[in-house]
């Protein structure tokens, strides 16, 4: 089935360095199926108009398509009306929460708890707000498997801990958090759970109600959608009490010279002309994921992770970071080849037509915890195959011999 799926992705028709493309950098961004590309092009060719503002037919069509995309997101993550806000991506959503929510619920001396494996997008907003406003930023103790239990979190709490911000899935270790368990702990402390869901939405079923998170942010481009579009989910009562993050057109009901009244949710959060085509593309990407069946996607990816883990662990001088089995991983494997810089390894693999990521993966504190400056990383998507894995492993063996 995976081979057939590749036919839906035009990029795989193009050879790289004379080789067929083996794309294993899906944690950075996924490729786009033709259905998503066609939906975006169709909007620009047939329905291009600004949303809400016009009373003419094209504007009504564009508005309907934009809101239909929102409804698809809402259904996909099991949110309620008014709880899905379109953003540029995960980073913007997390920044908005760190700025506007903290000013409502925290005071100087209150604590924000995060893990040491966070992507900079789920570290820097909290770090900088703590510095500016006198909050205390605390870290959970490092765990080799990258997963924290309710007991781990409970031990790190104090009466002043009001925020737990954590990635659903680590972009480096691939470890998966039990969000419901963590939500119970922070809520029992009168705190709130903020989740970076960027690495989870293309791989795992997301039910924000079941997980009981207060905020959940993700990006469209990591789930077969376009760049420049993302989602901030927030519980309705929390989004209502927060001040908007930006000001401009369409997010108001009235404006006077010295005051303004905000629109109802979610428009209160969407100032100015939005990424209409991006939202439509995201909606079509969600349709496409549903057509493939997310549970089947996850099962197939787990098989690939298991195969890649086994193969890497059989290569002498390779160190794999994070969970040792596929059971506790989602989508990602980070590793190093002894004596070889990850950038050199990635450059070598590129000559085989294999695209991987090398560097600190926007997680420098985690690199320090692991005792390294960088790592190589492979990450999977629905279109990857066992053949991709075997091509990668064979190239790794050849490069090991070359470098040594």
N, C-alpha and C positions, 0 to 999 in steps of 0.2 A: 504493500500500500504506500509506503514512504516514497518508493521510486515513482509511483504514479503521481503522488502529490508534488514532486519536484517539477512536473510539467506545468503546474499552476503558477510557478515562479519564474518569470522571464529571465531573471539574472543568471539562472543556471544554464542558460543557453550559451553564455559567453565564457570561453576558456580563459584561464589565468596562467600566464607564463607557459603557455602551450599545454597546460593540463586542465582537466575538468575541475571546476571549483568545488572544493570541500570546505564549506563554510562552517566554522566552529567558533564563531564569536557572537553567538546569539544573545549572550548576557549584555553585550554592548548595544546591539540593535538586531532585530530580526529582519529577514527579507520580506517583501510584500507580494502577496498573491495577486494575480491579474484582476481578480474580482474587486479588490480594494483599489487598485490603480484605475480601473474602469469607473468605479463609483465616484472617485475624485474628479476624473476627467469629465464625466457626464455632468456633474454639477457645474463646472466651469463652461462647458459647451452649451448646456441647455437651460440651467436654472440659476445662473449667477445673478444674485441681488443681495442687498443687505437685509439682515433679519429684523423683524419687528417694526422697523421705521416706516415702511411703505404700505400704502393701501392698495397697490396694484397687484396683479396676479403673480408675477415673478417673485415679489417679496413674500407673498403668502406661501408660495411653494418652498422657497428657501427656508423660511421660518419653520414650516412644518417638518422639513427634512432635518433641520438642526435639532428640533425638539424630539423627533423620532429617535435620533441618535442618542439623546440623553435618556430616553425611555429604555433603550437597549442596554445602556450601561447600568441603569437602575435595576433592571431585571437580572443582569449578569452577576451583580454583586449583592442582590437582595436588599437594596436600599428602598427608602420611602420617598414620596414626592418631596422635592425641595432639598434633598440631601446630596445631590450630585451636582458639583460645580465643575465646569470645564476650566482647565488651566493650560499653561504651556507644557507642563510635565510634572513629574514627581517633585523636582527641586522647587519649583514655584509653590506647589501646594504645601510642602513642609515649611518653607520660609513664611508663608502666610500664617500658618498655625503658630509657629514660633513667635512671630511678631504680635499678631492680633489676639490670639487666645491667651498667651501668657500675661499680657497686660491686664486681662480681665480677672485671672484667677490666681496669679502669683504676686507675692510681695518680696521685697529684698530679704534675703536669707533663706527663702524657700529653695527646695532642691529639685533638680532635674536629673533623672537616672537614665543612662544609656549604656549600650554594650560597647566593648572595645573593637567590635568588628564592623561598626557602621561605615557605610559609604559617606564621604564628606558631606553629601547633601543632607544626611541625617545626623550630622555632627556639628558642622559650622553654624547653622542657624541657632542651635541651642547654646553653643559655645559663645557666640558673639552677643546674643541676648543676655546671657549670664554676665558677661563682662560689662555690658552697658547698664544693666539694671540691678546688679547686685545679687543675682541668683547664684546658687552653688551648683556646679556641674559635677556629677559623680558618675563613676563607671562600675559596672558589674565586674567581678574578678574574671580573668580570662579562663576559658575552658577549651581544651584541645579539640573537642568535637563541635564547638560553636553553638551549643544548645544549653539554655538555662531553664532549670526547673522552677516551680513555684517556691520551693525552699530556698533556692539561690537568690531569687528576687526578694523574698521576705527578709532574708538575712541582711540585704543591702539597704532596706528601707529605714527611714526614720519618720517621726511624726511630721517632718517638714517636706518629705518627698511627695511632690504633687504631680509630676509627669514621669511616665515611663515611655521612652521613645526607642523603638527597636525595629529592625528589618524582619519582615515575615520570613524571607529567605536571604541568606548572605550571598552577596555578589562575588565573594572570594571562596568561601568554604562550602557553599551550597546547603548549609545546615538550615533546618526548618524549625521555627518556634511554634509551640503550642499556645496560640494567642488567647484562647478561652481561659486557659489556666493562668496566664500572666494577667489577663484582664481582671480575673477574680481577685488576685493579690493586690493590684494597685487600686482597684475600686474599694476594697475593704480598708484601704488607707486613705480614703476620700480623695484619691488621685484620678488621673486620666491616662488612657493608653493611646499613643500616637504611633501609627505603623507606616513604615516604608514598604509598600507592596510591589515595588518595581519588578523584582525578580520572581514574583509568585504568580501574577495574573495570567500568564500564558501557559502555566503548568499545573496549577492547583485550582480546585473549585473554591470560590471566594463567597462567603456568606457573612457579611459584616454584622448581621443581627446575631447569628449563632456565636461568632467570635467575641461579640460585645466590645469591639474596639470603639473608641470615641472618634478617631479620625483615621482614614486609610487613603494613602496617596499612591498613584501609579501613572505610568506613561503609556501612550498608545504605540509608540514605535518599538517597544519591547514585546508587543503582542500582535505583530503582523499589521499594525496600523501605521499611519504616517507620523513623521516627526512634527514637533510643535504643538501637539495636543496631549493633554493629560487630564487626570481627574483628581479632585479633592472630594472625598466623601467625609461628611461630618454629621453627627447627630443633629437633627433639626434644631433642637433647643439651644445647642451650643453655637451653631452658625447664626442663629437669630440674635443672640446676645453679643456677638462679636461685631466690632466695627469693620467696615469693608477695608480691604487691603489697598484698593485703588479707587480713584474717583474719575468719573467721566460720563459719557453718554449712556443712556438706556438703563442705568442702575439706580435711577431715581423715579419718584412719582411726582415730585414738584421741587422747584428751586426758586428761592427768592434771592435778593441781593446778599443777605447775610445768613441764610440757613438753607437746609435741604432736607427732604424726607426720602428715605431709601425705598427702593422697590421691594416687593416680596421675594422670598427665596425661590430659586437660586439666583435670580437676576441681580440682586443686590451685590453679588460678588463678581459680576461679569461686566466690567466697565469697558466701554468702547466697542468697536467692531471686533467680533470674535473670529477665531479660526474656523469658519463655517465648513470649508472643504475638509479640514482636518477632522472635525467632529463627525462629518458624514463618513469619512474614511474609517474612523474608529468604529462607528456603528456597523459598517460592513465587515470589518475585521472580526467583530464579535459574532456576527452571523456566521462567518467562515469557521471560526473556532467551534461554534455549536454544531455546525455541519459535520465536523470531524469527530465530535464527542470528546470532551475534555478528559474524561476518565480513560479513554483509549489513548489519547495523546500522552498522558502521564505514564501509563503502563509501558508504552513503547519507549519513551525516553528513559524510563528506569532500566529497561533491558540494555539500552546503549550505554548508560552510565556504568552498569555492572560490568559490561564487556570491556569498556575503556579502563575502568579501575583495575580490573584483573590484569589486563595487558600492561599497563603502566607499572604495576607493582612487580611484574616479572622482569622488567628491564633493570639491570644493575645500575646503581648510582642515581636512580630516580627517587625523589621524595615527594609523597603526596600529602597535602594538607587537608585537615578536616576529617569528617566521618569516613571510616574505612570501608563501609558498605553502601550500596545504592539505597538501601532501605531508609536511611536517615538523610539522604541527599536529594536535592532538587536542581537538576539542570546544569550544574557547574562542577568542574574539577580543576583545582589549582595545584601546580607541581613545579619542581625544579629538577634539572639535570646537573649533577655535581660538576663544578668546575666550568660551567657554561652559563654566561649571562642570558637571562630570558629573552632579551632583545635579539641576541645572536641566534638563539634557538628559533624564535619566531621568524626571523629573516630566512633561516635555512628552510623552514617548513613552507614558507611562501614560494620557494622555488619548486615545490611539489604541487602548488596550487592550493595549499592548505592555509586557511585564514584562522589564526588564533590571536589572543590578546597577550601582551607581555608588559609588565610594569607593576606599579603599586595599586592599580585598579581603583584609584580614588579612595584608598583605605590605608593611609600611611601609618596611623596608630596600630592597626592590626599587623602590618608588616613588621613593625618594631616588636610587637608581642611574639611574633613567630621567629624573631631573630634573623630576619632577612630584609633586603631592601626592595625586592621585587620577586615576582613569580610569573611563570607561564600559566595560561588559563584556557581550557577548552569549555565550551558550553553548547548545549544541544537545543534543537527545535524539532518541530513535527516532521520536517522534510529530511532530517538526517537519517542515515541508514547504517546498518552493520558494515556495509562496504566502506562507508566513510571512516568508521572507526578503525577498520583493518588497514586502510591506506595510511591513516595517521600513525598507527602503531608501527607499521613497517618503516615509514619515514623516520620515526623516532629512533628506531634501531640503527638505521643507516647513518643518521646524524650523530648518534652516540659514537659509533665507530669512527666517523670522520673527525669529530672534535678530539677524540682521545688518541 
